[in-house]
Amino acid sequence: MADGDKILDFVTFTISKRKNIAIIAHDNEKAKLLKWCIKNREILEKHNLCGTGTTARMITEKTGLPVKGYNSGPLGGDQQIGAKIVEGRIDLVIFFSDPLTAQPHDPDVKALLRIAQVYDIPIANNKATADFIITSKFMNRDYMHEVIDFNKNIIERVQQL
């Protein structure tokens, strides 16, 4: 470790057995996500679901799963999901993104991916990753994970100013 490097302190959080799952899909991926939700309905019904705009409504209408809807992604829905991650109210994100089509809200998508990483939240960006996550042994039990102690970090930064 070089001079000036510091060891960050962490706080342990628990992702409970009943997960709060955000479900999102770009337009060209909605049909694929719907098919995935139908296939995994028995697992998903054991958790709390939310999603952005059309995706949330589509899943509720086609599967009967209750999905709390936020705004559409381009209208701030991705930012709403990111805010819920910061508040500790989202434990997992399933986001079938379209890597081949430009998105008008791409900065919001990148911010969502970044905040999930910062808060150590599992995020699936495609079907294969979603399949691995949803069949993980951690889907059926509590999971402990460590996140940087941001409050301590803020206090130290203020003291340095």
Order of alpha helices (4+ residues) and beta strands (2+ residues): beta-beta-alpha-alpha-beta-alpha-beta-alpha-beta-alpha-beta-alpha-beta-alpha
